Amino acid sequence: MSMSTGVPGANPLRLEFPQSLAVYDDYAAAQKTVDFLADNQFPVQHLMIVGTDLKRVERITGRLTTGRVALGGVLSGLWLGLFVGLIFSFFVDENVLAMILSTVALGAVFGVIWALLGYALTRGRRDFSSITQVVATRYEVLVEHKVAAQARELLAKLPGALPNPFE
């Protein structure tokens, strides 16, 4: 069952009878195609860029030590304690500063204990910190069937915009 993007309540991430317009190896090329079509007065609301062939990339940012884990726990606990203290301050009239300082201190203690406990449970299996991102390896520009011919005609004017999707 296909839903039109113009129907109220329809899924905005869906096209009516989509067709592949072009496939690219990077997002910038797909974005350039859509931008070119927009510059040429094409109704771009009939387009969609879909990232496919997802992969997980993990960048190692450093080595974990007990000290680094403890410091991270203290800092995250401080923020949590400050947040809780500020919330409590709305409901307390006297000695607000002391109450905020006590929640910050308790947050720091809780944060360091929780972080060190989590680190100890890994038993050395993960002695590094990292950041993780899911990225696509291919980007396909889809177009609604009713304007596909118009899109292909316009893209023929942009050199290299219509790569062979079967390569």
C-alpha positions as CSV (number, residue, x, y, z in Angstrom):
1,M,0.0,0.0,0.0
2,S,1.5,3.3,-1.1
3,M,0.8,6.6,0.6
4,S,1.1,10.0,-1.0
5,T,3.2,12.6,0.7
6,G,0.4,15.2,0.2
7,V,-2.2,13.3,2.2
8,P,-2.6,14.6,5.8
9,G,-1.3,12.0,8.3
10,A,0.7,10.2,5.6
11,N,4.2,9.1,6.3
12,P,6.6,12.0,5.3
13,L,9.4,9.5,4.7
14,R,7.6,7.7,1.9
15,L,7.2,8.4,-1.8
16,E,4.4,7.3,-4.1
17,F,5.7,4.6,-6.4
18,P,9.4,5.6,-6.0
19,Q,11.9,4.9,-8.7
20,S,15.7,5.0,-8.5
21,L,17.1,8.1,-10.1
22,A,20.8,7.6,-9.2
23,V,23.1,5.8,-6.8
24,Y,26.3,7.4,-5.3
25,D,29.2,6.4,-3.1
26,D,29.0,9.4,-0.9
27,Y,26.3,11.7,0.5
28,A,27.8,14.9,-0.9
29,A,27.2,13.6,-4.5
30,A,23.6,12.7,-3.7
31,Q,23.1,16.1,-2.1
32,K,24.6,17.8,-5.1
33,T,22.1,16.1,-7.3
34,V,19.1,17.2,-5.2
35,D,20.5,20.7,-5.0
36,F,21.0,20.9,-8.8
37,L,17.4,19.8,-9.3
38,A,16.2,22.4,-6.8
39,D,18.2,25.1,-8.6
40,N,16.4,24.1,-11.8
41,Q,12.9,24.5,-10.3
42,F,12.3,20.8,-10.0
43,P,9.7,19.9,-7.3
44,V,12.2,18.4,-4.8
45,Q,9.4,17.3,-2.4
46,H,9.1,14.3,-4.7
47,L,12.7,13.2,-4.0
48,M,14.3,11.2,-1.2
49,I,17.9,10.3,-0.4
50,V,18.3,6.8,1.1
51,G,21.5,5.6,2.7
52,T,22.0,1.8,2.2
53,D,24.5,-0.8,3.0
54,L,25.0,0.4,6.5
55,K,28.2,-0.2,8.5
56,R,29.2,0.6,12.0
57,V,32.4,2.6,12.4
58,E,34.2,2.8,15.8
59,R,36.9,5.3,16.3
60,I,39.2,4.6,19.2
61,T,39.8,7.8,21.2
62,G,42.1,6.6,23.9
63,R,43.2,4.1,26.5
64,L,41.0,3.7,29.6
65,T,42.6,3.6,33.0
66,T,41.0,3.5,36.4
67,G,41.8,7.2,36.9
68,R,40.2,8.2,33.6
69,V,37.1,6.1,34.4
70,A,36.8,7.7,37.9
71,L,37.3,11.2,36.5
72,G,34.5,10.6,33.9
73,G,32.3,9.2,36.6
74,V,32.8,12.2,38.8
75,L,32.1,14.7,36.0
76,S,28.9,13.0,34.9
77,G,27.8,12.6,38.5
78,L,28.5,16.4,39.1
79,W,26.2,17.3,36.2
80,L,23.5,14.9,37.4
81,G,23.7,16.2,40.9
82,L,23.5,19.8,39.7
83,F,20.5,19.0,37.6
84,V,18.7,17.3,40.5
85,G,19.7,20.1,42.9
86,L,18.3,22.8,40.5
87,I,15.0,20.8,40.2
88,F,14.8,20.5,44.0
89,S,15.5,24.3,44.4
90,F,12.1,25.0,42.9
91,F,10.4,23.3,45.8
92,V,12.6,24.5,48.8
93,D,12.6,28.0,50.2
94,E,15.5,28.0,52.6
95,N,19.2,27.1,52.2
96,V,19.0,26.5,48.5
97,L,22.7,26.8,48.0
98,A,23.5,24.1,50.6
99,M,20.9,21.8,49.1
100,I,22.4,22.2,45.6
101,L,25.9,21.7,46.8
102,S,24.9,18.5,48.7
103,T,23.1,17.1,45.6
104,V,26.2,17.9,43.5
105,A,28.5,16.1,46.0
106,L,26.1,13.1,46.2
107,G,26.0,13.0,42.4
108,A,29.8,13.0,42.1
109,V,30.0,10.1,44.6
110,F,27.3,8.2,42.9
111,G,28.9,8.8,39.5
112,V,32.4,7.6,40.5
113,I,31.0,4.5,42.2
114,W,28.8,3.6,39.2
115,A,31.6,4.3,36.6
116,L,34.2,2.2,38.6
117,L,31.7,-0.6,39.1
118,G,30.9,-0.7,35.4
119,Y,34.6,-0.7,34.5
120,A,35.4,-3.4,37.0
121,L,32.7,-5.6,35.5
122,T,34.4,-5.5,32.1
123,R,37.4,-7.3,33.7
124,G,39.9,-5.7,31.2
125,R,37.9,-6.7,28.1
126,R,37.4,-3.1,27.1
127,D,40.3,-0.9,28.2
128,F,39.7,1.8,25.6
129,S,37.2,4.6,24.9
130,S,35.7,5.2,21.5
131,I,33.0,6.9,19.5
132,T,30.7,4.9,17.3
133,Q,28.7,6.0,14.2
134,V,26.5,4.1,11.7
135,V,27.2,5.2,8.2
136,A,25.9,4.3,4.7
137,T,28.2,3.1,2.0
138,R,25.8,4.0,-0.8
139,Y,23.3,6.8,-1.3
140,E,20.4,6.3,-3.6
141,V,18.2,9.2,-4.8
142,L,14.6,8.1,-5.3
143,V,12.0,10.0,-7.2
144,E,8.2,9.6,-7.5
145,H,7.2,8.0,-10.7
146,K,5.1,10.9,-11.9
147,V,8.2,13.2,-12.1
148,A,10.9,10.7,-12.8
149,A,11.3,11.5,-16.5
150,Q,11.5,15.2,-15.8
151,A,14.2,14.6,-13.1
152,R,16.3,12.4,-15.5
153,E,16.0,15.0,-18.3
154,L,17.3,17.7,-16.0
155,L,20.1,15.6,-14.5
156,A,21.3,14.8,-18.0
157,K,22.5,18.4,-18.0
158,L,24.7,17.8,-15.0
159,P,27.9,16.0,-16.0
160,G,28.4,12.8,-14.0
161,A,25.1,13.1,-12.2
162,L,23.7,9.8,-13.5
163,P,26.2,7.1,-12.6
164,N,25.5,3.6,-13.7
165,P,23.8,2.0,-10.7
166,F,24.9,-1.5,-11.9
167,E,28.7,-0.8,-11.7
